[in-house]
Amino acid sequence: MHPWAFRARFRRTAFGWKGSKLAVERIHEALTEIRAVARHDPTIAAEGAVLFLEKLSPALNQIDSSSGALGNATYAAVRELVPIISSAPVDAAMRKKWLDRLFDAIQEDDPPYIEHLGDHWGDLCATTELASLWANQLLPIQRNVLRERKRGTYAFFSGTTLCYSALFKAGRHDELLELLAMDPRPIWQYLIWGARVLAARGQVDEAIAYVRERAGSSTSLETIARFAEEALLQAGRRAEAFDQYALLANQANSNLSTFRALAKKYPELAPDKLLGHLIASTPGEPGKWFATAKTLKLFDRATQLAWASPCDPKTLTRAARDHLTKQPGFAMQAALAALHWMSMGHGYELTGLDAHEAHRLAIEAAAESQQTEQAQATIDKVLAQDRPMSAWLRRSLGLPVAASKPTRA
């Protein structure tokens, strides 16, 4: 038996109520350990992956997981470990033992940290023969559950996605569609298997229409877009996938992350062209893409975006500071734009130091790029009295503030 270090760290109830951060660290350590073994012995690594997934939920079940970080970490762990298990070179008897252990783990998965294993059950079976055996084992229970649901009785089976995944892997597509037809209100995790059957048959448009028509209100447009994009990409219809679904399907935590996700998926699109599509997707807010253009070193485009709509002055000031030496013309424009948006009342928790920094950088970059007169003319406009925050900005820079005109009685 391999001496897995994670075994002792993931004993039952190993983590307390506030143990989320530590648990995430331990999960990453376990994955690193399994990954290292997989490089020289994929069978032992797969055995370790099964053991880790068995121990995961019992070890974590006392933790406050409301932040979502732990759920994200366990979801990522399942996604990484499934290929290690499914590709291991073992005989059917060993694989069946692994699946029996994982099935028992899913039954005890509370809170549900490894429920997504069911989505990959067909892959874990590895062969159509084993997948068909599992489908036969799960079908009677699944049919009974669906009969109860048709009667209006609440019924749930933790093996539903396992059953659909096994049927799909076994090529028993008609049976899968028949089961879904029995379900009066299939949730997305079940419905998507029917769409995958249609897509596998080459009926991509029908698959997309299937999920659009049957997905309930709880299914987000982004979720539907991700399926539609994937189906079109697999069918080789890349232009349609991008034009119709890519921008919605690849929304990330930041604009730059969204750009990178799309650039990786659609390498045929030039960066400036892709950025243009993204800017067009946020009409009236082109400034949101300033940081992305700057990171791509599209400095002319970034300058245009800095002035086109409100940008965070602190972001603009950082860009000016970072590019003062190598791109002084761009740095000057970024710093001037920072002052401009400050004077218009944009920015969060700005202080006089922020104003001083932007002003200093604008002057230094202007001198470096020999555009001092142009910069000073822009600064004079920024400090004009008709601006909402010009008085604050002038005081912050140590400049006199014009006295307000007395009002008539």
N, C-alpha and C positions, 0 to 999 in steps of 0.2 A: 504493500500500500504506500502510495506516495505521501511524503510528509508535508502536506499542505499547511502553510503558515496561517491561512485564513480560517482553517477549521476551528481553532480555539477562539478566534476573534468573533466568530458568528455563532456562538452558542445561543440557545434559546433565551430571549429577553436580555440579550447582552447590552443593549443600549437603553438609557433612561429617557424620560420625557423630553429633555432638552438635548438629546444626543444626535440630532439631525446632522450637524456639521461633521462630527466625528464619524458617523455612519457613512456619509458620502466619501470621506477620505478613505475609510476602510474598504469601501466598494471599489474605489479606484486602485487601491493596493492589490486587492484580490484579482482584479482584471489584469493588472500588470503581471502578477505572478502566473496566471493561467496563460497569458499571451507569451511569456518567456518560455514556458514548457512546450507550447504548441510549435515552437520553431524547430524542435528536435524530436518530439514525440507527440503527434497529434492525438493518439488514442488516450494516453494518460491525461492530456489536456482536456479532452472531451469528458473523461470521467470526472475530472476536477470541476468542469463547468456544471455537470449534473449535480454534483455534491453541493456546489455553491448555491445553485438555484433552489435546492432542497432546503438549505439552511437559511435562506435570505429572509423570508417572511417571518418565521418564528423569532429570528434575532431582532427584527425591526418593529415588532407589533406593539411596543410600548412607547414609541416615539411620537411626538407631536409633529406631524408632517404637513401642517397647514401652509407652510411657505411654498410648497411645491418643488423645492430643490431635491428632496429625497425621491419623490415620484419621478422626476426627470432622470435622476441617476439610475434608478432601477430599470426604467424603460430603456435607457441606453445600454445597460448591462445585458438585458434580454436580447436586444438587437445584435450585440456583439458576440454573444455566446452561442446563439442559434447556429450560425455557420460553422463554428468549431465542432459542435455536436453532430450536425447533419453531414459534415464531410469526413468524419472520422472513419478510417478503414477497419470496420468491425463486422462480424457476421450478424445475421438476423437475430440470433438468440441474445447476443449482448445488447443489440439495439432495442430489442423488445424489453429487456430488463430496465434499460435506461428510461424508456417511455413509461413503463409501469411506475417507476419511482417519480417521474415528473408529473404523471397524472395524479398520484397521491398528493404531491406537493401543491398542485393546483386546487385540489379539494380542501386543503387546509390553508389556503391563501387568504388570510384575513388579518389586517387590511389587504386589499388586492394589489400586491406589488409585482406579481409575475403573471397576471392574467393574460398579458399579451402573448404568452407562450402559445395559447390556443390559435392565434392567427398564423403561427408558423408550424402547426402540427404536421401538416403534409410534408414540409421540408424535413422535419425531424424524423419522420418515417423513412425518408430517403428513397424507398422503393414503392412502386405502385402496389405490390403485393401486400406489404405491411400496412400501407395506408388503407387498403381495402379491408383488411382484417379489423383495423380500428374502426372504420366506418360501420362495419357489421356489428361491432360491439356497442357502438354509441347510438345507432339508429333506433332501436326499440324505445329507449328512454326519450330520445328527441321527438319521436312521433307522438308519444303519450303527452309530452309537454305541449306540443302544438295543438293536440285535440282539446286539451284543457283550456288553452288560450282562445280557441275558436268558440268555446262555450262561454267565454267571458270571465273565466277564472284566472286569477293570477298564478302563473307557473313559470319557474325559472330552472334552467339546467346549466351548470357551470361548464358542461362539455359541449355547448352548442357550437361555438366557433371551432372547437377541435373536430367536431363532426363534419362541418362544412369544409374545413381545410382538408381533412382526410378524403372526403368525397371528391374534391377538386383534384387533389394529387392522384387519386385512383382513376381519374377520367370518367367518373360516374356523374356526369354533368346533368343529365335529365333528372336523376333522383334529387340532386341538389335544388334544381329549380322547382321541382314538385313540393319539396319541403318548404321552400320560401313562399310558395303560393298558398300554403296552409296557414301561414302566419298573418293575422289581420293587421299587425302593426310592427313589422320588423325594424329593429334599430339599425343604425348605420353599420355596425360591426358585423351584422348578419347580411344585410342587404347588399353589401359590396361584393359578396361572393357570387350573387346572381349576375352582377355586372361583369365580374371577371370571367364568368362562363361565356357571356355574350362576346366580350372582347377576345377571348381565346378562340372563338369561332370566326373571328374576323368581322364581327358585327359591332364595330367601334361606335358608330353613331347611335345605334340602338342601345348600346351599353350606357352611353352618356344620357340618353333620353330616359332610360330605365331608372337611373339614380335621381335624375332631376324630378321625375314624376312621382317617385315613391318615397323619397327622403322626407322625413318629417320636419317640422319647423325647428326642432332642436339641432338639426344638422346645419352647420354653417356653410355659407357660400364658398368659403376658402377650402373646406373639406371636399366639397363636390368638385371644385376647380382642380385640386390636387389629383383626384382620380382621373378627371377628364384629360388633364395634361399628360399624365403618365400613359394613359391608354393611347393617346394620339402619338406620343413619342415612340412607343413600342411598335406602332403601326407605320412608323417612318414618316408621319405627317408633321414634321417639325415646324413648318411655317404656321400651320393652323394652331398647333399647340402653343406657340409663343403669342400669336396675335390674339387668340381668344381666351387663354387661361393663365399664361405664365405669370403676368404681373400680380394677379390675385393669388395664385397658388404658392408664390415664393416670398410672401411677406415675412420679413425677419424682424429682430428686435431693433435694428437701426437701418437707416437708408443705405449705409455702406455695406452692411451684411446682406441686405436684399440684392444690391448690385452684384456682390461677389457670388451669391447663390445662382443668380441668373447667368453670370459670365461663365461659371463652371459648367452649367447645364447647356448653354448655347454658345460654345466657343467660336462658332461661325460668325457671330455678330461682333463687329469692331467696337471697342470700348466707348468711343464717342457716340456711335449710333445707338448703342444700348442705353447710354446715359440720356440721350435725347428722348427715347421712348419713355424712360422713367420720369423725366421732367414733365413730359406731356401728360403723364398719368396723374399729376397733382396740379391741375390748373389753378392759377392764382397763387401758388406757393412754390415757385421755382427755387427760392432761396434754401429750401430744405435740402437741396442736393449740392450745396456749396462744398461741404466737407468731402463728399464723394469725388467731385471734380478735382478738388485740391489733391486728394490722395492719389488720383490717377495722373497727376501732373498735367492736367488740362487747364493751365493757368488762365488762359484767355477766357475759357468758358466759366471757370470759377469766379473770375472778376465780374463777368456779366451777372452771374447768379447772386453775387454778394450785394449787388445794387438793385436787383430785380424785385425782391420782396424781402420782408424782415428776416434777418439772420441774427443769431445769438451774438451779441457783441464780444463776449468772451471767446467764442469760437473763432471769430474773425481776428481778434487780437493775438490769439495763440498762433494762428496761421501766419500773421505778420512777423511775429517773433521768430518762428521756425524758419522763415524764408528770407530773413532780412539780408543775409550775405549773398546767397546764391540767386535769389529772385527778388531783387529790391523793388522793381516796378510793381510786381504782384503784391509784395509786402506793403508798399505804400497804399495801394488800392484797398487792401484788406483792412488796414488800420483806419483809413479815411471812412470806409464803410462802417466800421465799428463806431466811430464818432457820430456818423450820420444817424444810425439807428438808435444810439443813445439819446441824441437830441430829439428824436421822434417819439421817445418814451418806450422803446423796446428794450428788453433785457431783464434778467432776474437777479435781484439782490445786488445791484451794482453799487460800487462805492467810488469815492473820489480817486482812489488808487487805480481803479479800472480806467477811468477817464484819463488820468495822467499817463498810464502805460500806453494806451492807444495813441495819444497825442505825441508822446516821445517817439514811438515807433514810426509814426507817419512822417515826422520831421527827419529822422535819421534815414529812413528809406528814401525819402525824396532827395536828400542830399546825395545819397549813394547812387541814385538813378538820374541825378541832375534834372530833377523836376520840382525844384523848390517853389518856384512861382505858382505852378499849377496846384501843388499841394496846399499852399497858403490860401489861394483863391477858394479852394473847396472848403478849407477850415473856416474861412470867413462866412461862407454860406451856411455852414453847419451851425455857427454861433449866432445866426440872425435871430432877432427877437421874436419872429413869428413862429418859432419852433416850440413845441410844448415843453421841452426840458432844456431849452437853451440857457435859462438863468441858472439852473443847477449845474449845467456843464461849465459855464463861465466861472462860477464860484469854485468849482472843483479844480479848474485850471489856474485859479488865482487871478482871473481877469475881472475888470470892473463890470458890474451889472447895471444896465440903464434903469433909471428910476421909472416906476410906472406912472402913467399919466393920471392926474386927478380926475375923478369922475364928477360930472356936473350934478348939482342938486336937482 
